[in-house]
Amino acid sequence: MIPTPLYEVAVALPVRGTFTYCGPVSEGSPVPAVGMRVVVPFGNRPVTGYILGRAASDRNDILPIQSIVDAVPLFPEHLVAFFRWLSAYYLHPIGEVIQGALPGGIDAGIAWYYHITETGIQALREARLRENHRRILERLAAGPAERSALIGPGEKGVTAVVMNGLVQKGYVCREYRFEQDRVRHLTEAVVRLASFEPPADRPPSPDQMRILETVGRYGEIPMRLLRKEAPEATPARIHTLAKRNWIEIDRRIVYRDPFGETIDPEPLPRLTEEQGIAVERLSSAIGRGYRGILLNGVTGSGKTEVYLQAARKAIDQQLDVLVLVPEIALISQIERAFRARFGGRVAILHSGLSEGKRFDEWHRILKREACIAIGTRSALFAPLAHVGLILVDEEHDTSFKQDFGLRYHARDMAMVRAKLEGAVVVLGTATPSVQSWYNVSIGKLTQIRMSSRVEDRPLPTVELIDLSTRRDIRGTERFITPELQAAMTETLERGEQVLLYLNRRGFAALPVCAECGRPLRCRNCDISLTYHQQEDTYRCHYCGYAIDGTSACPECGSLKMKRLGIGTEKVEAAVKGLFPQARVARMDRDAVRSRKSLLLLLKQLRNRDIDILIGTQMVTKGHDFPFITLVGILLADQSLHFPDFRAAERTYQIISQVAGRAGRGHQPGRVIVQTYTPKHFSVVSAIGGDDEAFYRQEIGYRKRLSYPPFSSMVQVLVHSKDPARAKGHAEELGRSMKQGRTPAEMRQILIMGPIQAFMARLANQHRWQLLLKSRNRKLLHDFLERLIEEHPALFHPKQVGVILDVDPVFMM
C-alpha cells in the first residue's frame, strides 16, 4: 500500500506554528503543491491554510486535507523561507504573515450551510416544536442557508447554540462551502482561423469571407474587436463559421490596466563620472550573491538613472528586479522612468490599485510576464522567481514601517530577502538613516557616494532666520517673515516657482474656546481637533471624527472660538493675500486624495501652471520640480519636539530633503530656513550639508543611552475600550514579564512600564505600553517567545488587544 503523503500547512489564524495534514482522500483531487491554498479541519471547523512543503510524522491520527482551492500555486516555493523568517522575527503567526502578503481579494472564506433533514421535516409535520425552532426549519425547508440568513425581519440573531441544538436533535445537518474569491481573472472570447480548408463546392459567402479576412489580418482577434472591425460578424454567422471548423473560438485572460497611459521610450542619457562609477560597481556585484550597498547621493545627483542601468544589468542576466518606494505618491515618477526603459516588463503593486488590478499584476509576475515589480512596502512580497536586484528608494523614510497587522520594516526585510535569495540590495537616499550609517561603519553595507548634481548644477544656497528673536510678532509675519516674502517676490518676478514647506495640514491646529479657554478635543482621541477652513469643519487627523465649524464649546456652550496655530490651509490663505496674482496650490493629504489628483498636480507644476506650492512632508519624497528655485521651510524644528529618540534624525532628514527640491533645473536654487532652535546640531548639520557631522553627534547620543542601533527594542501596546481593562492587563503583563526573567535576562533585558501611551486614547481605545530593550537581540526574542508559549492568554486576551511591535518606529 502506497503511504499517503503528508504536508506542512500554515493556517490563516492567530495561532503559532504549523500543522501536519495528509493528502486529499477524494479521487481526482489535484496534487497539493507549495503555495496552494487548502481547506483543512482545525478544531471543530474547516479553515483556510497554505501548503509550505512535505512533512513527516509517525502519528496515525493525522487528518486529511478536505479540499484544494487553487489550480496553481499563489507564491513560489523559495518565498517560504522568507515567510518563516518574518514570522520568527516579528513574533507573528506564519499563516497571517502569508495571508497579509497575498493581494487583497484572494481571501475566500468558509461558511457553514445548514440543511433540513428528514427528521426535521417530520418534526415540522407533527408540530411539536418550539416557535423559534419551527421558524428556522420552515426557512430551511426552502433550501440550505447560512445561519445569518435564517434571521427574519425584526428578529434577534439566531445563535450558534440554537443551531447546535437542532443539529444534536437530528433536525438539521451542516456542511461547509468555500466561498469564491472576491476577485478572479477576467477573460474574453478570441477568434482565430482554423486549419480546415473550406470545400471548393461550398465556399464562404461574401459576408463570411469578409469575417475570415478580418480574422486573418490579425491572426487572433478579440470577439469585441472583430464585431467592431467587421459589422457582418453577427453571432449567427460566427456560430456557423465555428460549426464548419473555419474559425476557432477560445477564451484568454485579460489583464486590467493599472497604468492608464502609454509611456514613450526615452534615449539613454550621458552618465556623470559619479553615476558611471556607481553603475560599474553595482553591475559588477549583480549575479554574484548577496551584497548590501548604500547609494548615498545628494538630491539631484541622478540616483534613478543608476537604478535603471543596474536593473538592465540584472535583466540581461535573466534576473528579476524589485523596486520599493515609501509612498504611493512616489510611484508615478519612478514607474514612468522604468516603463520608458523596459516597457511591458514592469508591474506595479500597491494598495492604491483596485483589487482586480493588483490581482492581475500579481499573476503577471507569477507567470514571468513581468520581471520588474515596483511598489510600496507590500511589494516586498512580489512573487518574483529569480530576484537579482532589490532597490529601496528613499531608504530613510519611516513609511517603510507598517504600523498595523504584521509590523514589518520593508527596508530591513528587503535586506533579509536579498540575503535569502542571493541578490544585491541597494538602499538609495540623500539622507541615510542612522541605522544605515551604522551598518556601513560595521561593514554590513558598502557605501557608494554621489556628491555632485547632474550637469554640475550647484547645490542651493541656504539662509537661516532665527524665529526665537521674533516671538512677539503677530499676524502673517509669524510664519512668512519679511525676508522670505521679499525672496518670494523676486522669484515670482523672474517667472520661477516657489515651494513653502510646513508639516501640518489644516487651517488651525489648536482651536480653543475664547470664553473658558478649553481646547476643542476629539471625542475618541486625546488630541485637539484641527480646523479645516475649506470644509468649515473641526477634524481629528487620527480617527477622522469631525464636527461642524459652527459648533459650540462643549464645556461652556460659547460659540466664540480662537483658532490658534498654523497649518497649510492658513499658509495658503496668507499667501493668496500677499500675492493675489500668483497661482497657488497645496500638496497635502487633504488636497491630494488620489493618484489621479497627484498626477494632475505634478503635471501643472511641470507645465508651470503653478507659481507657489505649499506642501507637507509629501513634497520631500524624491519629487523632481525643475522650475522651483526658492524653498521656504516655515518651521524647521517642528519635528524636534516629539517625544521620540529619533526626533533629531527626522528633523535633519526633513530639512535636507525639502532643501533639495530647490535648483534642480538650470537655474540656481535658494533655501530659507526659519527655526526657533538655530543652534541645534540637526539644524546646523542640515543647513551646512554635513551629514557626517550629524551622524557623529547622533550616534554618540544613541550609544550613551543604549538606543538602536546599539540595542533592540520591542513595544508591547495594550488597548481596550474599557480604561480599567487596559490598565489592569498592562500591569498583569508587566508583572509576568518581570517575574519570568532568568538571572541573565534580568541583567540584560530592561523592562520599562507599563505606562500610559503618549496618546493615551486613540479611536476610542485606551492605550498602555511597555517597552523592552536589550543589547542582546536573540536573548530578547527568546524571552518573548517563551512568555508567549507559557502564557498565551496574556497575549490573546478577551476584550483587550495586545500588539507586539518589534523594532518600533512610531511609539506614541
C-alpha positions in Angstrom: 0.0 0.0 0.0 1.4 3.4 -1.0 1.6 5.7 2.0 -0.5 8.9 1.9 1.8 11.9 1.6 1.9 14.4 4.5 2.0 18.2 4.1 3.0 21.1 6.4 0.2 23.6 6.4 0.1 27.2 7.9 -3.5 28.1 8.9 -4.7 31.6 8.4 -5.4 32.1 12.1 -3.6 33.8 15.1 -2.0 30.6 16.2 1.7 29.7 16.5 3.4 27.1 14.4 2.4 24.9 11.5 0.3 21.7 11.3 0.6 18.4 9.5 -2.2 17.0 7.3 -2.3 14.1 4.9 -3.2 14.3 1.2 -6.8 14.7 0.0 -8.8 11.5 0.2 -11.2 12.1 -2.7 -10.3 10.7 -6.1 -9.3 13.1 -8.8 -8.1 15.8 -6.4 -5.3 18.0 -7.7 -1.8 17.2 -6.3 -1.0 19.6 -3.5 1.9 21.9 -4.1 3.8 24.5 -2.1 2.0 27.9 -2.4 -1.5 26.5 -2.8 -4.4 27.2 -0.5 -6.2 24.3 1.0 -9.2 23.7 3.3 -8.3 21.8 6.5 -10.1 20.7 9.6 -9.0 22.8 12.6 -10.7 22.2 16.0 -14.4 21.8 15.1 -14.4 23.8 11.9 -12.7 24.0 8.5 -10.2 26.8 7.9 -8.0 28.1 5.1 -4.4 27.0 5.1 -1.3 27.3 2.9 0.9 24.4 1.9 4.6 25.1 2.9 6.0 21.7 1.9 6.1 18.0 2.6 6.1 16.8 6.2 7.0 13.6 8.1 5.2 12.1 11.2 4.8 8.7 12.9 1.4 9.6 14.2 -1.6 7.6 12.9 -4.3 10.2 13.7 -3.4 12.8 11.1 -6.4 14.4 9.5 -6.8 14.8 5.7 -6.8 18.0 3.6 -10.5 18.5 2.8 -10.1 20.3 -0.5 -7.6 22.2 -2.6 -8.6 25.7 -3.5 -6.1 26.7 -6.2 -5.2 25.1 -9.5 -1.7 26.6 -9.4 0.4 28.0 -6.5 -0.1 31.6 -5.4 3.6 32.1 -4.4 6.9 30.4 -5.4 8.4 27.9 -3.1 11.5 30.0 -2.3 9.3 32.6 -0.5 8.5 30.1 2.3 11.9 30.6 3.9 11.2 34.4 3.9 7.8 33.9 5.4 9.3 31.7 8.2 11.9 34.4 8.9 9.3 37.2 9.1 7.1 35.1 11.4 10.0 34.3 13.8 11.5 37.8 13.9 8.3 39.7 14.3 6.7 37.1 16.6 3.7 36.9 14.3 1.7 33.7 13.2 3.1 32.5 9.9 -0.4 31.9 8.4 -1.3 35.5 9.0 2.1 36.6 7.5 1.2 34.7 4.3 -2.4 36.0 4.3 -1.2 39.6 4.6 1.4 39.1 1.8 -1.1 37.9 -0.8 -3.0 40.6 -2.8 -6.4 41.7 -1.5 -9.4 39.8 -2.9 -7.7 36.4 -2.5 -9.5 35.8 0.7 -12.3 33.4 0.0 -14.0 32.5 3.3 -15.5 29.3 4.5 -19.2 29.3 5.5 -21.4 26.7 7.2 -24.6 25.9 5.4 -27.5 24.2 7.2 -29.8 21.7 5.6 -33.1 20.4 7.0 -33.1 16.6 7.4 -36.0 14.0 7.0 -36.3 14.0 10.8 -36.7 17.8 10.7 -39.3 17.6 8.0 -41.2 15.0 10.1 -41.0 17.3 13.1 -42.5 20.1 11.2 -45.4 18.0 10.1 -46.1 16.9 13.7 -46.0 20.5 15.0 -44.1 19.5 18.2 -41.6 22.3 18.0 -40.8 25.5 19.9 -41.7 28.6 17.9 -38.2 29.7 17.1 -37.2 26.2 16.0 -40.3 25.9 13.8 -39.4 29.2 12.1 -35.9 28.1 11.4 -36.9 24.7 10.0 -39.6 26.4 7.8 -36.9 28.6 6.3 -34.5 25.7 5.7 -37.3 23.7 4.0 -37.0 26.3 1.2 -33.3 25.4 0.8 -29.9 25.4 2.5 -28.8 28.6 4.1 -26.1 30.2 6.3 -27.0 31.0 9.9 -27.1 34.7 9.2 -29.8 34.2 6.5 -32.2 32.5 9.0 -33.0 35.7 10.8 -36.4 37.1 10.0 -37.5 40.8 9.9 -37.4 42.3 13.4 -36.0 39.1 15.0 -32.9 38.8 17.1 -29.9 36.8 15.8 -30.1 33.0 15.5 -27.3 31.9 17.8 -24.8 29.1 17.3 -26.2 27.4 20.5 -29.6 27.2 18.9 -28.3 25.7 15.7 -26.1 23.2 17.5 -29.2 22.1 19.5 -31.0 21.4 16.2 -28.0 19.5 14.9 -28.0 17.4 18.0 -31.7 16.6 17.7 -31.1 15.5 14.1 -33.4 18.1 12.7 -30.7 19.8 10.6 -27.2 18.9 9.3 -24.5 21.2 8.2 -21.7 21.4 5.6 -19.1 23.9 4.8 -18.9 25.7 1.5 -15.8 27.5 0.2 -16.9 31.0 -0.9 -15.5 32.4 -4.1 -12.6 34.9 -4.0 -13.8 38.5 -4.4 -11.6 38.9 -7.5 -10.9 36.5 -10.3 -9.3 36.6 -13.8 -11.2 38.5 -16.4 -11.5 36.6 -19.7 -12.7 37.4 -23.2 -13.5 35.4 -26.3 -10.9 35.4 -29.1 -11.2 34.2 -32.7 -8.6 32.7 -34.9 -8.6 30.9 -38.3 -8.8 27.1 -38.2 -6.5 24.9 -40.3 -9.5 23.4 -42.0 -9.8 24.4 -45.7 -13.4 25.3 -47.0 -14.5 22.7 -49.6 -14.4 24.0 -53.2 -18.1 23.2 -53.7 -19.2 25.2 -50.7 -17.2 28.4 -50.5 -17.8 31.1 -47.9 -20.4 33.8 -48.6 -19.2 37.3 -49.2 -20.1 38.3 -45.6 -18.4 35.2 -44.3 -15.3 35.9 -46.4 -15.0 39.5 -45.0 -15.1 38.0 -41.5 -12.4 35.5 -42.3 -10.3 38.1 -44.0 -10.5 40.3 -40.9 -9.6 37.4 -38.6 -6.7 36.5 -41.0 -5.2 40.1 -40.8 -4.9 39.9 -37.0 -4.1 36.2 -36.7 -6.0 36.2 -33.4 -8.6 38.9 -32.6 -10.9 39.5 -29.6 -14.5 39.0 -30.4 -15.4 42.5 -29.3 -12.9 43.9 -31.8 -14.0 41.6 -34.6 -17.6 42.8 -34.3 -16.3 46.4 -34.4 -14.0 45.8 -37.4 -16.4 43.6 -39.4 -20.1 44.6 -38.9 -21.0 41.4 -40.7 -19.7 39.3 -37.7 -23.1 38.6 -36.2 -23.4 35.9 -33.5 -25.2 33.7 -36.1 -22.5 34.0 -38.7 -19.7 33.4 -36.2 -21.5 30.3 -34.9 -21.8 29.0 -38.4 -18.1 29.6 -39.2 -17.1 27.8 -36.0 -19.5 24.9 -36.7 -17.9 24.4 -40.1 -14.4 24.5 -38.5 -13.4 27.6 -40.5 -12.6 29.5 -37.3 -11.8 28.6 -33.7 -13.2 30.4 -30.7 -11.3 30.4 -27.4 -11.1 32.4 -24.2 -8.0 34.1 -22.9 -7.2 36.1 -19.7 -7.4 39.8 -20.0 -5.3 41.9 -17.6 -6.8 45.1 -16.1 -4.5 48.1 -17.0 -3.0 49.6 -13.8 -1.2 52.4 -15.6 -3.8 54.4 -17.5 -1.4 55.9 -20.1 1.3 54.8 -22.5 4.9 56.0 -22.0 7.2 56.7 -24.9 10.7 55.2 -24.8 13.4 57.6 -23.8 17.1 57.7 -25.0 19.9 56.8 -22.6 21.3 59.9 -21.1 25.1 60.5 -20.8 26.2 59.5 -17.3 28.2 61.8 -15.0 31.5 60.4 -13.7 30.0 59.5 -10.3 27.0 57.9 -12.0 29.3 55.8 -14.2 31.3 54.6 -11.2 28.1 53.7 -9.3 26.7 51.8 -12.2 30.0 49.9 -12.7 30.2 48.9 -9.1 26.6 47.8 -8.9 26.9 45.9 -12.2 30.0 44.0 -11.1 28.1 42.8 -7.9 24.9 41.6 -9.6 24.7 37.9 -10.1 27.5 37.1 -7.6 25.5 36.5 -4.4 24.3 38.8 -1.6 25.7 42.3 -1.3 24.3 45.2 0.6 25.0 48.7 -0.8 24.1 52.2 0.5 23.8 54.6 -2.5 24.3 57.9 -0.8 23.7 60.6 -3.3 22.8 64.3 -2.8 19.4 65.4 -4.1 19.6 65.8 -7.9 22.6 63.5 -8.3 20.8 61.1 -10.6 20.2 58.0 -8.5 17.2 57.0 -10.6 19.4 56.6 -13.7 21.8 54.5 -11.7 18.8 52.3 -10.7 17.7 51.9 -14.3 21.1 50.9 -15.6 21.7 48.4 -12.7 18.3 46.9 -13.5 19.3 46.5 -17.1 22.4 44.5 -15.9 20.2 42.2 -13.8 17.6 41.6 -16.6 20.4 40.8 -19.1 21.4 38.0 -16.7 17.8 36.7 -16.6 17.3 38.0 -13.1 14.3 39.9 -11.7 14.2 43.3 -10.1 12.2 44.6 -7.1 11.8 48.3 -6.6 10.4 49.7 -3.3 9.3 53.3 -2.7 8.0 54.6 0.5 4.6 56.0 -0.6 2.1 55.7 -3.5 2.7 59.3 -4.3 6.3 58.5 -5.5 5.4 55.5 -7.7 4.2 57.6 -10.6 7.7 59.2 -11.1 9.8 56.0 -10.8 7.2 53.9 -12.7 7.4 56.3 -15.7 11.2 56.1 -15.8 11.1 52.2 -15.7 8.3 51.9 -18.2 10.1 54.3 -20.6 13.1 52.0 -20.4 11.6 48.5 -20.0 8.0 48.8 -21.4 5.6 46.0 -20.6 8.0 44.1 -18.4 7.1 46.4 -15.5 4.4 45.5 -12.9 3.2 47.7 -10.0 1.9 46.6 -6.7 0.4 48.9 -4.1 -2.8 49.4 -2.1 -4.0 52.3 -4.3 -4.8 49.8 -7.1 -8.2 48.2 -7.2 -8.3 44.6 -6.0 -8.7 43.3 -9.6 -5.7 45.2 -10.9 -3.5 44.1 -8.1 -4.6 40.5 -8.6 -3.7 40.8 -12.3 -0.3 42.3 -11.6 0.5 39.6 -9.0 -0.3 36.9 -11.6 1.7 38.7 -14.4 4.7 38.4 -12.0 3.9 34.8 -11.2 3.8 33.9 -14.9 7.0 35.8 -15.5 5.3 38.2 -17.9 6.8 41.0 -15.8 10.3 40.8 -14.4 10.3 44.2 -12.7 8.0 44.8 -9.7 7.6 48.4 -8.4 5.6 49.2 -5.4 5.3 50.4 -1.8 6.3 48.2 1.2 3.8 45.4 0.4 5.6 44.9 -2.9 8.3 43.3 -0.8 6.3 40.0 -1.2 6.1 40.2 -5.0 6.3 36.5 -6.3 9.4 37.1 -8.4 11.1 33.9 -9.4 14.8 34.9 -9.5 15.4 38.1 -7.7 18.9 39.5 -8.6 18.4 43.2 -7.6 16.3 44.9 -4.9 16.2 48.8 -5.0 14.9 50.6 -1.9 14.5 54.3 -2.8 14.4 56.9 0.0 15.5 54.2 2.4 15.4 56.6 5.3 11.7 57.1 5.1 9.6 55.9 8.0 6.7 55.0 5.7 8.6 51.7 5.1 7.5 50.6 8.6 4.0 49.2 8.7 2.0 50.2 11.8 -0.8 47.6 11.7 -1.0 43.8 11.4 2.4 42.4 10.7 4.5 45.4 11.8 7.5 44.8 9.5 10.0 47.3 8.2 10.2 46.9 4.4 13.8 48.3 4.2 15.1 45.9 6.7 13.2 42.9 5.3 14.4 43.8 1.8 17.9 43.1 3.1 16.7 39.8 4.5 15.0 38.8 1.3 18.1 39.7 -0.7 20.3 37.6 1.6 18.0 34.6 1.4 17.9 34.8 -2.4 21.5 35.8 -3.1 20.6 39.2 -4.5 22.1 42.7 -4.4 20.1 45.2 -2.3 20.7 48.9 -2.9 19.5 51.4 -0.3 19.3 54.8 -2.0 18.9 58.2 -0.3 20.3 61.7 0.1 19.9 61.4 3.9 20.9 58.0 5.1 19.1 56.7 8.2 21.3 56.3 11.3 20.8 52.6 11.0 22.3 52.5 7.5 25.2 54.8 8.5 25.9 52.4 11.3 25.7 49.4 9.0 28.3 51.0 6.8 30.6 51.6 9.8 30.5 47.9 10.8 30.9 46.6 7.3 27.3 45.3 6.9 26.8 47.7 3.9 29.2 49.1 1.3 28.7 52.8 0.6 28.8 54.5 -2.8 28.7 58.3 -2.6 27.5 60.7 -5.2 28.3 64.2 -4.0 27.5 66.3 -7.2 24.3 67.0 -9.1 23.9 66.1 -12.7 25.2 68.6 -15.3 27.3 70.1 -12.5 24.3 72.0 -11.2 25.2 73.8 -7.9 23.5 72.9 -4.6 21.2 75.6 -3.4 22.4 78.3 -1.1 20.9 78.1 2.4 20.0 81.0 4.7 18.9 80.8 8.3 16.2 83.0 10.0 16.1 82.9 13.8 12.5 83.0 14.8 13.3 83.0 18.6 14.1 86.7 18.3 10.6 87.4 16.9 8.3 85.7 19.4 6.2 88.8 20.0 5.3 89.3 16.3 1.7 88.6 15.4 -0.1 88.1 12.1 1.2 86.7 8.9 4.8 87.7 9.7 5.0 85.0 12.3 5.4 82.4 9.6 6.2 84.3 6.4 8.9 86.7 7.5 9.8 89.8 5.6 13.0 88.2 4.3 11.0 85.2 3.0 8.3 87.5 1.5 10.9 89.6 -0.3 12.6 86.4 -1.7 9.3 85.1 -3.0 8.6 88.4 -4.7 12.0 88.3 -6.5 11.5 84.7 -7.5 8.0 85.3 -9.0 9.2 88.4 -10.9 11.8 86.1 -12.6 9.0 83.8 -13.6 10.2 80.9 -11.4 8.4 78.8 -8.8 8.3 78.8 -5.0 7.8 75.9 -2.6 6.8 76.6 1.0 7.0 73.6 3.5 5.0 73.1 6.7 4.4 69.7 8.0 0.9 70.4 9.4 -2.2 70.4 7.3 -5.4 72.2 8.0 -6.0 75.8 8.9 -5.6 76.0 12.7 -4.1 73.2 14.8 -5.3 74.4 18.2 -8.9 75.7 18.4 -9.7 76.9 21.9 -12.8 78.5 23.4 -12.4 82.2 23.8 -14.6 82.2 27.0 -13.3 79.3 29.1 -10.0 78.5 27.3 -10.8 74.8 26.8 -9.3 73.2 23.7 -11.7 71.6 21.3 -10.7 67.9 21.5 -11.6 64.7 19.7 -14.3 62.7 21.5 -12.4 59.4 20.5 -8.7 60.5 20.9 -6.7 62.5 23.4 -5.7 65.2 20.9 -7.0 68.5 19.7 -9.1 68.9 16.6 -7.7 70.8 13.6 -9.8 73.4 11.9 -10.2 73.0 8.1 -11.4 76.2 6.6 -12.4 74.9 3.1 -14.7 72.3 4.7 -15.6 74.6 7.7 -15.1 71.6 10.0 -13.0 70.6 13.0 -11.4 67.3 12.2 -9.3 64.6 14.0 -6.3 63.6 11.9 -6.1 60.2 13.7 -9.6 58.7 13.7 -11.4 61.0 11.3 -14.0 62.3 13.8 -15.4 65.7 12.6 -17.8 68.4 13.8 -19.2 71.4 12.1 -17.2 74.7 12.2 -20.1 76.4 13.9 -20.1 74.0 16.9 -20.3 75.4 20.4 -17.8 74.7 23.2 -18.8 71.5 24.9 -17.7 72.9 28.3 -19.5 76.3 28.4 -21.6 76.5 25.3 -19.8 79.5 23.9 -19.7 79.9 20.1 -16.6 82.0 20.2 -13.5 80.0 19.2 -9.9 81.1 18.8 -8.2 79.3 16.0 -4.5 79.1 17.1 -1.6 77.5 15.4 -1.0 77.3 11.7 -1.5 74.7 9.0 -1.1 74.6 5.3 -4.6 76.0 4.7 -3.8 79.1 6.8 -0.5 79.5 4.9 -2.4 79.2 1.6 -4.8 81.9 2.6 -2.0 84.2 3.7 0.0 83.6 0.5 -3.0 84.4 -1.6 -3.5 87.7 0.3 0.2 88.6 -0.1 0.4 87.6 -3.8 -3.1 87.9 -5.3 -1.8 87.4 -8.9 0.1 84.2 -8.1 -1.3 80.8 -8.9 -1.2 78.9 -5.5 -1.7 75.2 -4.9 -1.4 72.8 -1.9 0.2 69.4 -1.8 -1.1 67.6 1.4 -3.4 64.7 2.2 -6.5 67.0 2.1 -5.8 68.5 -1.3 -4.3 65.3 -2.9 -6.6 62.4 -2.1 -5.9 60.1 -5.1 -3.2 59.1 -7.5 -5.1 61.0 -10.3 -5.2 64.3 -8.4 -1.5 63.9 -7.6 -0.6 63.3 -11.2 -2.6 66.4 -12.2 -0.8 68.5 -9.7 2.6 67.3 -10.8 1.6 67.9 -14.4 0.6 71.5 -13.5 4.0 72.0 -11.8 5.9 70.7 -14.9 3.8 72.9 -17.2 4.4 75.9 -14.9 0.7 76.4 -14.3 1.5 76.8 -10.5 3.6 79.7 -9.1 3.6 78.8 -5.4 3.3 75.3 -4.0 2.5 74.8 -0.3 3.2 71.3 1.0 3.6 68.9 3.9 6.0 66.0 4.1 4.6 64.8 0.8 6.9 67.2 -1.1 10.0 65.7 0.5 9.6 62.3 -1.1 12.0 62.5 -4.0 9.9 64.5 -6.4 11.7 66.4 -9.1 10.5 70.0 -9.6 12.9 71.6 -12.1 11.4 75.1 -12.1 11.3 75.6 -8.3 14.2 77.8 -7.4 13.1 79.1 -3.9 12.2 76.8 -1.0 10.9 78.3 2.3 10.9 76.0 5.3 8.5 77.8 7.7 9.1 75.9 11.0 12.2 73.8 10.5 12.3 72.5 14.1 8.7 71.4 14.3 9.6 67.7 14.4 12.2 68.2 17.1 9.6 68.4 19.9 8.1 64.9 19.6 8.9 62.5 22.5 11.0 60.2 20.3 14.7 59.4 20.3 14.7 59.7 16.5 13.4 63.3 16.5 16.8 64.8 15.6 17.3 62.3 12.8 13.9 63.1 11.3 14.5 66.9 11.6 17.8 66.6 9.8 16.3 64.5 7.1 13.3 66.7 6.5 15.3 69.9 6.3 17.8 68.3 3.9 15.2 66.7 1.7 13.0 69.8 1.4 16.0 72.0 0.7 17.0 69.5 -2.1 13.8 70.4 -4.0 15.4 73.8 -4.9 17.5 74.4 -8.0 17.1 71.0 -9.7 16.7 72.7 -13.1 19.1 75.0 -14.9 18.6 78.0 -12.5 20.4 78.0 -9.1 18.4 77.4 -6.0 17.9 79.3 -2.7 16.6 77.9 0.6 15.4 80.0 3.5 15.1 78.0 6.8 13.0 79.5 9.6 13.6 78.0 13.1 13.3 78.6 16.8 16.3 76.4 17.5 19.1 77.6 15.1 21.9 76.1 17.2 20.6 72.5 17.4 23.1 70.2 15.8 20.4 68.6 13.5 19.5 72.1 12.1 23.2 73.2 11.8 24.2 70.0 10.1 21.3 70.1 7.6 21.9 73.7 6.7 25.7 73.1 6.3 25.0 69.9 4.3 27.3 68.0 6.7 25.8 64.5 7.0 28.9 63.1 8.7 28.9 65.7 11.4 25.2 64.9 12.1 25.9 61.2 12.3 28.9 61.6 14.6 26.8 63.5 17.2 23.7 61.4 16.8 25.4 58.1 17.1 27.3 59.2 20.2 24.0 60.1 21.8 22.4 56.8 20.8 25.4 54.8 22.2 25.4 56.7 25.6 21.7 56.0 26.1 21.8 52.5 24.6 19.2 53.2 21.9 19.1 51.5 18.5 21.3 50.6 16.7 23.1 49.7 20.0 20.1 47.8 21.3 17.0 46.0 20.2 13.6 47.3 21.3 10.1 45.8 21.4 7.0 47.8 22.2 4.1 46.0 23.8 0.9 48.0 23.3 -2.2 47.2 25.3 -5.5 48.7 24.2 -9.2 48.4 25.1 -12.4 50.5 25.1 -12.5 49.9 28.9 -9.8 52.0 30.5 -9.7 49.8 33.6 -9.2 46.7 31.5 -6.4 48.3 29.5 -4.6 49.4 32.6 -5.2 46.1 34.5 -4.0 43.9 31.7 -0.9 46.1 31.1 0.0 45.8 34.8 -0.5 42.0 34.7 1.7 41.7 31.6 4.4 43.8 33.3 4.3 41.6 36.4 4.6 38.4 34.4 7.5 39.8 32.4 9.4 41.0 35.3 8.8 37.8 37.4 9.5 35.5 34.5 13.1 36.5 33.7 16.1 34.4 34.3 19.1 35.9 36.0 20.8 36.6 32.6 17.6 38.2 31.3 17.3 40.3 34.4 20.8 41.7 33.8 20.4 42.2 30.0 16.7 43.0 29.4 15.3 46.3 30.6 11.5 46.4 31.0 10.1 50.0 31.1 6.5 50.5 32.2 3.7 49.8 32.0 2.7 53.5 31.5 0.0 55.2 29.5 0.9 55.7 25.9 1.8 59.3 24.8 -1.6 59.3 23.1 -3.5 57.7 25.9 -6.7 57.3 23.9 -6.9 56.8 20.2 -10.0 55.9 18.1 -11.8 55.3 21.4 -9.2 52.8 22.6 -7.4 53.4 25.9 -3.7 52.6 25.4 -0.9 51.5 27.7 2.5 50.3 26.8 5.6 48.5 27.9 9.0 49.0 26.3 11.6 46.2 26.3 15.2 47.0 25.5 18.3 44.8 25.3 21.7 44.8 23.7 21.2 41.1 23.1 18.7 40.7 20.3 18.5 36.9 20.5 18.0 36.9 24.2 15.2 39.4 23.9 13.4 37.4 21.2 13.9 34.1 23.1 12.5 35.7 26.2 9.3 36.9 24.5 8.9 33.5 22.6 9.0 31.7 25.9 6.5 34.1 27.5 4.0 33.7 24.6 4.4 29.9 24.9 3.9 29.8 28.6 1.2 32.5 28.9 -0.8 32.5 25.7 -3.9 34.1 27.4 -1.8 37.1 28.3 -1.1 37.9 24.6 -4.5 36.9 23.3 -6.9 38.1 26.0 -10.6 38.7 25.5 -11.9 42.3 25.3 -8.3 43.6 25.3 -5.8 43.9 22.4 -2.1 43.2 22.7 0.3 44.3 20.0 3.9 43.3 19.8 5.9 45.8 17.7 9.5 44.6 17.1 11.9 47.5 16.2 9.1 50.1 16.7 9.3 53.4 14.8 6.1 55.0 15.9 5.9 54.9 19.7 3.3 57.5 20.6 
